[in-house]
Amino acid sequence: MSVLAKKLLGIGIGVAIAAALIALYVAAWATSAPPTIAAATGPTVAGVGSAQLTLQTVAAIGPKYSPSHPDWVSYLVREKGHWVHSTIYKVPAHSLVHVTVLQYDGSTGLRNPFMAQVQGTTTGMMTVDGKSTDSINPEEASHTFAVPQLGIFVPLPGVPEEAPNQCEFAPCTLAQAHRTISFTIRTGAKGRFRWQCFVPCAAGWIDGNGGPMQTLGYMGGFLEVV
């Protein structure tokens, strides 16, 4: 075998190994992706359907849901009476989606005060612990529920540091310190839209933007409009 043939064979083997490793990585990612959770179906009023999506934000997901990253901040979603560790939500197209967020984490603060304004809800408002508002103090933000493609930005105020009975690990209960945020959005045509928390809340990472902020299933996911 000539030197050129040996070189070509070596390159071919190298490319094949690289392709196999990439395929294994993609397969591992696909099988480890969180499940898609459908919002609970609500009543139809005047020809417009509705759905209910109930979420929970926690300071630490805990070993029950994430043995490898128990201290990562995260979202959870309610399905049939149980909390599920997922950030991929299925909602109906051309419908009203009522979202309730039980927020158990403390304040981190926004770097961009613009995101302290409620945007993209049906009324331009949200309710926090039963009171309507169109904004919060940027320093009080703990997380956000934002779908940039749909113009939705909802800031979530944090639990005060002095609040008693704070939740350490998920799942948290209604008996523990939390804020209740609710709002309604109107979906349009079918599509898959990325949603994200824009508060740099990943403690221990550069600028607070690594780890859970960049990992599907924790501080970001997809809103599947079907």
Secondary structure per residue as TSV (DSSP state, phi and psi in degrees):
chain	resnum	aa	ss	phi	psi
A	1	M	-	360.0	132.0
A	2	S	-	-71.0	164.8
A	3	V	H	-61.9	-41.1
A	4	L	H	-62.7	-42.3
A	5	A	H	-63.3	-40.0
A	6	K	H	-63.6	-40.9
A	7	K	H	-63.9	-44.8
A	8	L	H	-62.9	-39.2
A	9	L	H	-64.2	-42.1
A	10	G	H	-62.7	-42.7
A	11	I	H	-63.7	-42.7
A	12	G	H	-61.5	-42.1
A	13	I	H	-65.0	-41.0
A	14	G	H	-62.7	-43.3
A	15	V	H	-64.2	-41.3
A	16	A	H	-63.1	-41.8
A	17	I	H	-64.5	-44.0
A	18	A	H	-61.8	-42.9
A	19	A	H	-63.3	-40.1
A	20	A	H	-64.7	-41.5
A	21	L	H	-64.8	-40.9
A	22	I	H	-63.4	-42.5
A	23	A	H	-62.5	-41.4
A	24	L	H	-64.3	-39.9
A	25	Y	H	-63.8	-46.1
A	26	V	H	-63.3	-41.8
A	27	A	H	-64.1	-41.1
A	28	A	H	-64.9	-40.6
A	29	W	H	-64.1	-43.4
A	30	A	H	-64.9	-39.4
A	31	T	H	-79.6	-16.4
A	32	S	H	-99.3	-2.9
A	33	A	S	-63.2	142.9
A	34	P	-	-64.8	157.4
A	35	P	-	-70.9	157.6
A	36	T	E	-88.1	124.3
A	37	I	E	-109.9	125.3
A	38	A	E	-84.3	137.5
A	39	A	-	-64.8	149.3
A	40	A	E	-67.6	134.5
A	41	T	E	-72.4	134.5
A	42	G	-	-111.6	-175.3
A	43	P	-	-73.4	158.5
A	44	T	-	-100.7	125.5
A	45	V	B	-124.2	125.0
A	46	A	T	53.3	38.0
A	47	G	T	81.6	0.9
A	48	V	B	-107.7	122.6
A	49	G	E	-77.5	169.4
A	50	S	E	-146.9	164.3
A	51	A	E	-152.1	159.0
A	52	Q	E	-122.0	126.4
A	53	L	E	-120.0	120.4
A	54	T	E	-115.2	122.9
A	55	L	E	-120.6	163.8
A	56	Q	E	-139.0	134.8
A	57	T	E	-112.4	137.1
A	58	V	E	-132.8	150.2
A	59	A	S	-70.8	-28.9
A	60	A	-	-147.4	126.7
A	61	I	-	-67.8	-29.3
A	62	G	-	84.2	163.0
A	63	P	T	-69.2	-21.9
A	64	K	T	-63.1	-42.1
A	65	Y	T	-98.3	-26.2
A	66	S	-	-147.1	81.2
A	67	P	T	-57.2	-31.6
A	68	S	T	-81.1	-23.2
A	69	H	-	-137.6	58.5
A	70	P	T	-64.3	-22.9
A	71	D	T	-95.0	6.0
A	72	W	-	-77.8	140.0
A	73	V	-	-69.2	149.8
A	74	S	E	-162.6	164.5
A	75	Y	E	-101.5	153.3
A	76	L	E	-133.1	164.4
A	77	V	E	-132.0	145.4
A	78	R	E	-88.6	129.5
A	79	E	E	-139.3	117.0
A	80	K	T	50.9	44.5
A	81	G	T	84.4	3.1
A	82	H	E	-126.4	148.3
A	83	W	E	-87.1	129.8
A	84	V	E	-118.1	137.6
A	85	H	-	-84.0	89.1
A	86	S	-	-154.4	152.2
A	87	T	-	-127.9	22.7
A	88	I	E	-113.3	112.9
A	89	Y	E	-119.2	134.8
A	90	K	E	-104.3	125.4
A	91	V	E	-132.4	153.4
A	92	P	-	-75.5	147.1
A	93	A	T	-73.8	154.1
A	94	H	T	51.0	46.8
A	95	S	E	-139.5	167.4
A	96	L	E	-94.1	126.7
A	97	V	E	-113.7	115.5
A	98	H	E	-91.6	119.1
A	99	V	E	-110.5	130.6
A	100	T	E	-120.8	128.0
A	101	V	E	-117.9	121.2
A	102	L	E	-93.9	110.1
A	103	Q	E	-105.0	113.2
A	104	Y	-	-107.6	-1.6
A	105	D	S	-92.9	160.2
A	106	G	B	-82.0	179.0
A	107	S	-	-79.6	142.3
A	108	T	-	-118.8	-39.8
A	109	G	-	100.4	145.9
A	110	L	-	-93.9	141.4
A	111	R	S	-84.9	-19.6
A	112	N	S	-120.1	103.6
A	113	P	G	-58.0	-21.9
A	114	F	G	-56.0	-32.9
A	115	M	G	-78.9	0.2
A	116	A	G	-80.9	-8.4
A	117	Q	B	-89.7	136.0
A	118	V	-	-73.5	129.1
A	119	Q	B	-138.7	143.9
A	120	G	S	85.1	1.0
A	121	T	S	-84.0	166.5
A	122	T	S	-64.5	-28.4
A	123	T	S	-111.0	-3.0
A	124	G	S	73.9	13.4
A	125	M	-	-131.5	169.9
A	126	M	E	-142.0	167.2
A	127	T	E	-113.0	137.1
A	128	V	E	-120.9	112.9
A	129	D	T	53.9	39.3
A	130	G	T	89.0	-3.3
A	131	K	E	-111.5	132.6
A	132	S	E	-76.9	142.3
A	133	T	E	-157.0	157.2
A	134	D	S	-111.3	5.7
A	135	S	B	-167.7	169.1
A	136	I	-	-134.6	168.2
A	137	N	-	-67.0	123.8
A	138	P	G	-53.3	-31.5
A	139	E	G	-71.9	-17.1
A	140	E	G	-92.3	-2.6
A	141	A	E	-67.3	136.2
A	142	S	E	-105.4	-47.2
A	143	H	E	-146.8	176.8
A	144	T	E	-136.0	153.8
A	145	F	E	-112.9	105.2
A	146	A	E	-129.9	131.4
A	147	V	E	-122.1	85.7
A	148	P	G	-53.8	-39.2
A	149	Q	G	-63.2	-25.1
A	150	L	G	-104.2	4.7
A	151	G	T	70.2	24.4
A	152	I	E	-100.9	122.3
A	153	F	E	-138.5	113.6
A	154	V	E	-124.6	115.0
A	155	P	E	-82.1	142.6
A	156	L	E	-114.9	112.3
A	157	P	E	-69.5	149.3
A	158	G	-	-86.2	166.0
A	159	V	B	-77.9	131.7
A	160	P	-	-58.2	145.4
A	161	E	T	-58.6	-34.6
A	162	E	T	-84.0	-1.6
A	163	A	-	-63.9	133.3
A	164	P	S	-77.1	161.3
A	165	N	S	56.8	54.3
A	166	Q	-	-82.9	150.3
A	167	C	-	-80.8	133.5
A	168	E	-	-92.9	-48.6
A	169	F	S	-132.5	152.8
A	170	A	S	-73.6	152.7
A	171	P	S	-84.7	142.4
A	172	C	-	-89.3	160.4
A	173	T	-	-117.0	164.9
A	174	L	T	-65.6	-18.3
A	175	A	T	-76.7	-13.2
A	176	Q	S	-95.9	159.1
A	177	A	S	-59.5	129.0
A	178	H	-	-161.4	168.1
A	179	R	E	-114.0	143.7
A	180	T	E	-111.4	115.4
A	181	I	E	-114.6	132.7
A	182	S	E	-135.9	148.0
A	183	F	E	-162.3	165.7
A	184	T	E	-126.9	135.2
A	185	I	E	-120.7	154.7
A	186	R	E	-111.2	121.0
A	187	T	-	-84.2	157.0
A	188	G	-	-112.5	-129.9
A	189	A	S	-69.7	164.0
A	190	K	S	-63.3	149.7
A	191	G	E	169.6	172.2
A	192	R	E	-119.3	118.5
A	193	F	E	-122.5	132.5
A	194	R	E	-74.9	132.9
A	195	W	E	-119.8	156.2
A	196	Q	E	-156.7	147.9
A	197	C	-	-85.7	132.4
A	198	F	-	-107.7	11.4
A	199	V	S	-89.9	127.7
A	200	P	-	-73.0	80.6
A	201	C	-	-107.6	15.8
A	202	A	-	-91.0	88.6
A	203	A	T	-60.1	136.8
A	204	G	T	90.4	-0.8
A	205	W	S	-114.4	152.6
A	206	I	G	-56.7	124.9
A	207	D	G	59.2	11.4
A	208	G	G	71.0	17.7
A	209	N	-	-115.2	11.4
A	210	G	S	-100.7	-163.7
A	211	G	G	51.6	-116.8
A	212	P	G	-63.7	-23.4
A	213	M	G	-68.9	-23.1
A	214	Q	G	-113.7	9.0
A	215	T	S	-114.9	125.1
A	216	L	T	-59.6	132.6
A	217	G	T	105.5	-6.3
A	218	Y	T	-119.6	-80.0
A	219	M	S	-111.5	18.9
A	220	G	E	-165.4	158.8
A	221	G	E	-170.4	-148.3
A	222	F	E	-133.1	141.9
A	223	L	E	-104.3	109.9
A	224	E	E	-96.9	111.0
A	225	V	E	-95.5	117.9
A	226	V	-	-124.7	360.0
